[in-house]
Amino acid sequence: MRRFALVISAALGLLVAGGVWAEIDRPRADEKDKQPKPELGEAGGDEGGLSPDEHDAIHKKLAEESEANLKEIARLMEKIRDSLSRKQTGEPTQSDQRDAVKKLQELIDKVGKG
C-alpha cells in the first residue's frame, strides 16, 4: 500500500511540477506586447496554419483520448487498490502499478505537447 501511495504521490508531483514549469516558462506581460503572436490559421502560428475548425477538432480529439486514458488509469488504480487490500503485492500487482505510472506519464507528455 505504501509503494502505491508513493507512486501516486510521484505522479501528482509530476503534474504539479509541470504546471509550475509552464508558469515559469510563460512570458511576462510586458514581453507579450513586444512580439505579436500570429493569428489562428496564419503562417508561422503555433497551429501550423490550421483553420479554426481544424484546430478545434484536434483539441476535441486530444480531450477525448485523454479522457479515455484517464478512465483506463482509474480502472488500473482500482484493480491495484483491491490487490493491495488483499495484501497481494507480487509481480501481477507491481506490473499493474508500472502500467498505471507509464500511462500517467504518457498522458502528461501528450498533454504537455498538446
Backbone as JSON Lines, residues from 0, in Angstrom:
{"i":0,"aa":"M","n":[0.83,-1.19,0.0],"ca":[0.0,0.0,0.0],"c":[0.87,1.25,0.0]}
{"i":1,"aa":"R","n":[1.94,1.19,0.78],"ca":[2.83,2.35,0.87],"c":[3.49,2.64,-0.48]}
{"i":2,"aa":"R","n":[3.86,1.58,-1.2],"ca":[4.5,1.75,-2.51],"c":[3.54,2.4,-3.49]}
{"i":3,"aa":"F","n":[2.28,1.96,-3.46],"ca":[1.27,2.54,-4.33],"c":[1.07,4.02,-4.01]}
{"i":4,"aa":"A","n":[1.05,4.35,-2.73],"ca":[0.9,5.75,-2.33],"c":[2.08,6.57,-2.83]}
{"i":5,"aa":"L","n":[3.27,6.0,-2.79],"ca":[4.45,6.71,-3.3],"c":[4.35,6.93,-4.8]}
{"i":6,"aa":"V","n":[3.85,5.93,-5.52],"ca":[3.7,6.06,-6.97],"c":[2.71,7.16,-7.3]}
{"i":7,"aa":"I","n":[1.57,7.17,-6.59],"ca":[0.56,8.2,-6.83],"c":[1.11,9.58,-6.45]}
{"i":8,"aa":"S","n":[1.83,9.65,-5.35],"ca":[2.43,10.93,-4.95],"c":[3.42,11.43,-5.99]}
{"i":9,"aa":"A","n":[4.2,10.51,-6.54],"ca":[5.16,10.89,-7.57],"c":[4.44,11.39,-8.82]}
{"i":10,"aa":"A","n":[3.37,10.7,-9.21],"ca":[2.61,11.11,-10.4],"c":[2.0,12.49,-10.19]}
{"i":11,"aa":"L","n":[1.43,12.73,-9.02],"ca":[0.86,14.04,-8.74],"c":[1.95,15.11,-8.68]}
{"i":12,"aa":"G","n":[3.11,14.72,-8.15],"ca":[4.24,15.65,-8.12],"c":[4.66,16.07,-9.52]}
{"i":13,"aa":"L","n":[4.64,15.11,-10.45],"ca":[4.97,15.42,-11.84],"c":[3.96,16.39,-12.43]}
{"i":14,"aa":"L","n":[2.69,16.19,-12.12],"ca":[1.66,17.09,-12.63],"c":[1.86,18.51,-12.1]}
{"i":15,"aa":"V","n":[2.13,18.61,-10.8],"ca":[2.35,19.92,-10.18],"c":[3.61,20.56,-10.74]}
{"i":16,"aa":"A","n":[4.68,19.77,-10.85],"ca":[5.93,20.31,-11.38],"c":[5.75,20.81,-12.81]}
{"i":17,"aa":"G","n":[4.99,20.07,-13.6],"ca":[4.72,20.51,-14.97],"c":[3.98,21.84,-15.0]}
{"i":18,"aa":"G","n":[3.02,22.0,-14.09],"ca":[2.28,23.26,-14.03],"c":[3.17,24.41,-13.6]}
{"i":19,"aa":"V","n":[4.04,24.16,-12.64],"ca":[4.98,25.19,-12.19],"c":[5.92,25.56,-13.31]}
{"i":20,"aa":"W","n":[6.45,24.55,-14.02],"ca":[7.37,24.81,-15.12],"c":[6.68,25.62,-16.21]}
{"i":21,"aa":"A","n":[5.43,25.28,-16.51],"ca":[4.69,26.02,-17.53],"c":[4.53,27.48,-17.11]}
{"i":22,"aa":"E","n":[4.32,27.7,-15.83],"ca":[4.16,29.07,-15.33],"c":[5.49,29.83,-15.42]}
{"i":23,"aa":"I","n":[6.58,29.16,-15.11],"ca":[7.9,29.79,-15.18],"c":[8.25,30.13,-16.62]}
{"i":24,"aa":"D","n":[7.89,29.23,-17.53],"ca":[8.23,29.37,-18.95],"c":[7.35,30.41,-19.66]}
{"i":25,"aa":"R","n":[6.25,30.78,-19.04],"ca":[5.32,31.72,-19.66],"c":[5.95,33.12,-19.74]}
{"i":26,"aa":"P","n":[5.85,33.79,-20.89],"ca":[6.43,35.14,-20.99],"c":[5.68,36.12,-20.1]}
{"i":27,"aa":"R","n":[6.41,37.09,-19.59],"ca":[5.79,38.13,-18.77],"c":[4.88,38.99,-19.64]}
{"i":28,"aa":"A","n":[3.99,39.73,-19.0],"ca":[3.01,40.54,-19.71],"c":[3.72,41.56,-20.62]}
{"i":29,"aa":"D","n":[4.81,42.16,-20.16],"ca":[5.49,43.16,-20.98],"c":[6.22,42.51,-22.16]}
{"i":30,"aa":"E","n":[6.59,41.24,-22.05],"ca":[7.23,40.54,-23.16],"c":[6.22,40.14,-24.22]}
{"i":31,"aa":"K","n":[4.98,39.87,-23.82],"ca":[3.93,39.5,-24.77],"c":[3.68,40.63,-25.76]}
{"i":32,"aa":"D","n":[3.73,41.87,-25.26],"ca":[3.45,43.02,-26.11],"c":[4.52,43.24,-27.16]}
{"i":33,"aa":"K","n":[5.74,42.82,-26.89],"ca":[6.86,43.05,-27.81],"c":[6.78,42.18,-29.06]}
{"i":34,"aa":"Q","n":[6.25,40.95,-28.91],"ca":[6.21,40.02,-30.02],"c":[4.77,39.6,-30.27]}
{"i":35,"aa":"P","n":[4.13,40.2,-31.28],"ca":[2.75,39.82,-31.55],"c":[2.68,38.37,-32.03]}
{"i":36,"aa":"K","n":[1.71,37.64,-31.53],"ca":[1.53,36.25,-31.91],"c":[0.67,36.18,-33.17]}
{"i":37,"aa":"P","n":[1.06,35.34,-34.14],"ca":[0.24,35.21,-35.34],"c":[-1.16,34.72,-35.0]}
{"i":38,"aa":"E","n":[-2.12,35.14,-35.79],"ca":[-3.5,34.71,-35.58],"c":[-3.66,33.26,-36.01]}
{"i":39,"aa":"L","n":[-4.69,32.62,-35.5],"ca":[-5.0,31.25,-35.85],"c":[-5.15,31.13,-37.37]}
{"i":40,"aa":"G","n":[-4.44,30.19,-37.96],"ca":[-4.5,29.99,-39.39],"c":[-3.47,30.77,-40.17]}
{"i":41,"aa":"E","n":[-2.76,31.71,-39.53],"ca":[-1.71,32.48,-40.19],"c":[-0.44,31.66,-40.28]}
{"i":42,"aa":"A","n":[0.32,31.85,-41.33],"ca":[1.6,31.16,-41.44],"c":[2.49,31.57,-40.28]}
{"i":43,"aa":"G","n":[3.19,30.61,-39.73],"ca":[4.09,30.9,-38.62],"c":[3.44,30.78,-37.26]}
{"i":44,"aa":"G","n":[2.13,30.52,-37.23],"ca":[1.44,30.34,-35.97],"c":[1.75,28.98,-35.38]}
{"i":45,"aa":"D","n":[1.51,28.85,-34.09],"ca":[1.75,27.57,-33.41],"c":[0.88,26.47,-33.97]}
{"i":46,"aa":"E","n":[-0.23,26.82,-34.59],"ca":[-1.18,25.84,-35.07],"c":[-0.82,25.34,-36.46]}
{"i":47,"aa":"G","n":[0.27,25.79,-37.05],"ca":[0.72,25.3,-38.34],"c":[-0.2,25.66,-39.48]}
{"i":48,"aa":"G","n":[-0.88,26.79,-39.4],"ca":[-1.74,27.22,-40.49],"c":[-3.08,26.5,-40.52]}
{"i":49,"aa":"L","n":[-3.52,25.94,-39.41],"ca":[-4.8,25.24,-39.37],"c":[-5.95,26.22,-39.31]}
{"i":50,"aa":"S","n":[-7.07,25.82,-39.9],"ca":[-8.27,26.64,-39.78],"c":[-8.8,26.51,-38.36]}
{"i":51,"aa":"P","n":[-9.65,27.42,-37.93],"ca":[-10.21,27.31,-36.58],"c":[-10.95,25.98,-36.37]}
{"i":52,"aa":"D","n":[-11.65,25.5,-37.39],"ca":[-12.37,24.23,-37.25],"c":[-11.4,23.06,-37.08]}
{"i":53,"aa":"E","n":[-10.3,23.07,-37.85],"ca":[-9.3,22.0,-37.73],"c":[-8.63,22.05,-36.36]}
{"i":54,"aa":"H","n":[-8.35,23.25,-35.92],"ca":[-7.73,23.45,-34.6],"c":[-8.65,22.9,-33.5]}
{"i":55,"aa":"D","n":[-9.93,23.24,-33.57],"ca":[-10.9,22.76,-32.58],"c":[-11.03,21.24,-32.63]}
{"i":56,"aa":"A","n":[-11.01,20.67,-33.83],"ca":[-11.11,19.21,-33.98],"c":[-9.93,18.51,-33.33]}
{"i":57,"aa":"I","n":[-8.74,19.07,-33.47],"ca":[-7.55,18.48,-32.86],"c":[-7.67,18.52,-31.34]}
{"i":58,"aa":"H","n":[-8.11,19.65,-30.81],"ca":[-8.27,19.77,-29.35],"c":[-9.35,18.83,-28.83]}
{"i":59,"aa":"K","n":[-10.43,18.68,-29.58],"ca":[-11.51,17.78,-29.18],"c":[-11.0,16.33,-29.15]}
{"i":60,"aa":"K","n":[-10.23,15.95,-30.17],"ca":[-9.68,14.59,-30.23],"c":[-8.73,14.35,-29.06]}
{"i":61,"aa":"L","n":[-7.88,15.33,-28.76],"ca":[-6.94,15.21,-27.64],"c":[-7.7,15.05,-26.33]}
{"i":62,"aa":"A","n":[-8.77,15.82,-26.15],"ca":[-9.57,15.73,-24.92],"c":[-10.23,14.37,-24.8]}
{"i":63,"aa":"E","n":[-10.77,13.85,-25.9],"ca":[-11.41,12.53,-25.88],"c":[-10.41,11.43,-25.56]}
{"i":64,"aa":"E","n":[-9.23,11.49,-26.18],"ca":[-8.19,10.5,-25.92],"c":[-7.73,10.58,-24.46]}
{"i":65,"aa":"S","n":[-7.58,11.79,-23.96],"ca":[-7.15,11.98,-22.57],"c":[-8.17,11.41,-21.6]}
{"i":66,"aa":"E","n":[-9.45,11.64,-21.89],"ca":[-10.5,11.11,-21.02],"c":[-10.5,9.58,-21.03]}
{"i":67,"aa":"A","n":[-10.33,8.98,-22.19],"ca":[-10.27,7.52,-22.29],"c":[-9.06,6.99,-21.51]}
{"i":68,"aa":"N","n":[-7.93,7.68,-21.64],"ca":[-6.73,7.27,-20.91],"c":[-6.93,7.38,-19.4]}
{"i":69,"aa":"L","n":[-7.58,8.45,-18.95],"ca":[-7.83,8.63,-17.52],"c":[-8.74,7.54,-16.99]}
{"i":70,"aa":"K","n":[-9.75,7.14,-17.78],"ca":[-10.64,6.06,-17.35],"c":[-9.86,4.76,-17.21]}
{"i":71,"aa":"E","n":[-8.98,4.48,-18.15],"ca":[-8.15,3.27,-18.09],"c":[-7.22,3.32,-16.87]}
{"i":72,"aa":"I","n":[-6.64,4.47,-16.61],"ca":[-5.76,4.63,-15.45],"c":[-6.56,4.42,-14.16]}
{"i":73,"aa":"A","n":[-7.76,4.98,-14.1],"ca":[-8.6,4.82,-12.91],"c":[-8.96,3.35,-12.71]}
{"i":74,"aa":"R","n":[-9.27,2.64,-13.8],"ca":[-9.58,1.21,-13.71],"c":[-8.38,0.44,-13.15]}
{"i":75,"aa":"L","n":[-7.19,0.76,-13.68],"ca":[-5.98,0.1,-13.2],"c":[-5.74,0.39,-11.72]}
{"i":76,"aa":"M","n":[-5.94,1.63,-11.31],"ca":[-5.7,2.01,-9.92],"c":[-6.68,1.3,-8.98]}
{"i":77,"aa":"E","n":[-7.93,1.14,-9.41],"ca":[-8.89,0.41,-8.58],"c":[-8.46,-1.05,-8.45]}
{"i":78,"aa":"K","n":[-8.0,-1.63,-9.55],"ca":[-7.51,-3.01,-9.52],"c":[-6.32,-3.14,-8.56]}
{"i":79,"aa":"I","n":[-5.42,-2.17,-8.64],"ca":[-4.24,-2.17,-7.76],"c":[-4.67,-2.03,-6.29]}
{"i":80,"aa":"R","n":[-5.59,-1.11,-6.04],"ca":[-6.09,-0.9,-4.68],"c":[-6.69,-2.19,-4.12]}
{"i":81,"aa":"D","n":[-7.49,-2.88,-4.95],"ca":[-8.1,-4.13,-4.5],"c":[-7.04,-5.19,-4.21]}
{"i":82,"aa":"S","n":[-6.04,-5.28,-5.08],"ca":[-4.96,-6.25,-4.86],"c":[-4.21,-5.95,-3.56]}
{"i":83,"aa":"L","n":[-3.92,-4.68,-3.36],"ca":[-3.17,-4.3,-2.15],"c":[-4.01,-4.5,-0.89]}
{"i":84,"aa":"S","n":[-5.32,-4.3,-1.0],"ca":[-6.17,-4.51,0.18],"c":[-6.21,-5.98,0.57]}
{"i":85,"aa":"R","n":[-5.96,-6.87,-0.4],"ca":[-5.88,-8.31,-0.12],"c":[-4.44,-8.73,0.14]}
{"i":86,"aa":"K","n":[-3.58,-7.73,0.31],"ca":[-2.16,-7.96,0.6],"c":[-1.46,-8.76,-0.5]}
{"i":87,"aa":"Q","n":[-1.91,-8.56,-1.72],"ca":[-1.27,-9.18,-2.88],"c":[-0.33,-8.14,-3.49]}
{"i":88,"aa":"T","n":[0.96,-8.3,-3.18],"ca":[1.94,-7.3,-3.6],"c":[2.96,-7.88,-4.58]}
{"i":89,"aa":"G","n":[2.65,-9.03,-5.14],"ca":[3.58,-9.71,-6.03],"c":[3.68,-9.07,-7.4]}
{"i":90,"aa":"E","n":[4.27,-9.82,-8.31],"ca":[4.55,-9.32,-9.67],"c":[3.31,-8.84,-10.42]}
{"i":91,"aa":"P","n":[2.16,-9.54,-10.36],"ca":[0.99,-9.02,-11.1],"c":[0.58,-7.61,-10.64]}
{"i":92,"aa":"T","n":[0.59,-7.39,-9.34],"ca":[0.23,-6.07,-8.8],"c":[1.28,-5.04,-9.18]}
{"i":93,"aa":"Q","n":[2.54,-5.42,-9.07],"ca":[3.62,-4.5,-9.43],"c":[3.58,-4.16,-10.92]}
{"i":94,"aa":"S","n":[3.23,-5.13,-11.74],"ca":[3.12,-4.89,-13.18],"c":[2.0,-3.89,-13.46]}
{"i":95,"aa":"D","n":[0.87,-4.06,-12.77],"ca":[-0.23,-3.09,-12.92],"c":[0.2,-1.7,-12.48]}
{"i":96,"aa":"Q","n":[0.98,-1.62,-11.39],"ca":[1.46,-0.33,-10.92],"c":[2.36,0.33,-11.97]}
{"i":97,"aa":"R","n":[3.26,-0.46,-12.56],"ca":[4.13,0.09,-13.6],"c":[3.31,0.57,-14.8]}
{"i":98,"aa":"D","n":[2.29,-0.21,-15.17],"ca":[1.43,0.19,-16.29],"c":[0.71,1.51,-15.99]}
{"i":99,"aa":"A","n":[0.21,1.64,-14.76],"ca":[-0.5,2.87,-14.39],"c":[0.43,4.08,-14.45]}
{"i":100,"aa":"V","n":[1.63,3.93,-13.93],"ca":[2.6,5.03,-13.95],"c":[2.98,5.36,-15.38]}
{"i":101,"aa":"K","n":[3.19,4.33,-16.21],"ca":[3.55,4.56,-17.61],"c":[2.43,5.31,-18.34]}
{"i":102,"aa":"K","n":[1.2,4.9,-18.13],"ca":[0.07,5.56,-18.78],"c":[-0.08,7.0,-18.29]}
{"i":103,"aa":"L","n":[0.14,7.23,-16.99],"ca":[0.1,8.6,-16.47],"c":[1.17,9.46,-17.12]}
{"i":104,"aa":"Q","n":[2.38,8.91,-17.25],"ca":[3.48,9.68,-17.85],"c":[3.19,9.98,-19.32]}
{"i":105,"aa":"E","n":[2.66,8.99,-20.03],"ca":[2.31,9.22,-21.44],"c":[1.26,10.3,-21.56]}
{"i":106,"aa":"L","n":[0.27,10.29,-20.67],"ca":[-0.76,11.31,-20.7],"c":[-0.19,12.69,-20.4]}
{"i":107,"aa":"I","n":[0.69,12.77,-19.4],"ca":[1.33,14.04,-19.07],"c":[2.15,14.56,-20.25]}
{"i":108,"aa":"D","n":[2.9,13.69,-20.88],"ca":[3.71,14.09,-22.04],"c":[2.82,14.55,-23.19]}
{"i":109,"aa":"K","n":[1.75,13.83,-23.45],"ca":[0.87,14.16,-24.57],"c":[0.19,15.5,-24.35]}
{"i":110,"aa":"V","n":[-0.3,15.72,-23.14],"ca":[-0.97,16.98,-22.84],"c":[0.03,18.13,-22.86]}
{"i":111,"aa":"G","n":[1.27,17.85,-22.44],"ca":[2.32,18.88,-22.47],"c":[2.63,19.35,-23.87]}
{"i":112,"aa":"K","n":[2.55,18.45,-24.83],"ca":[2.78,18.81,-26.24],"c":[1.57,19.5,-26.84]}
{"i":113,"aa":"G","n":[0.38,19.15,-26.3],"ca":[-0.92,19.49,-26.79],"c":[-1.19,20.77,-27.36]}
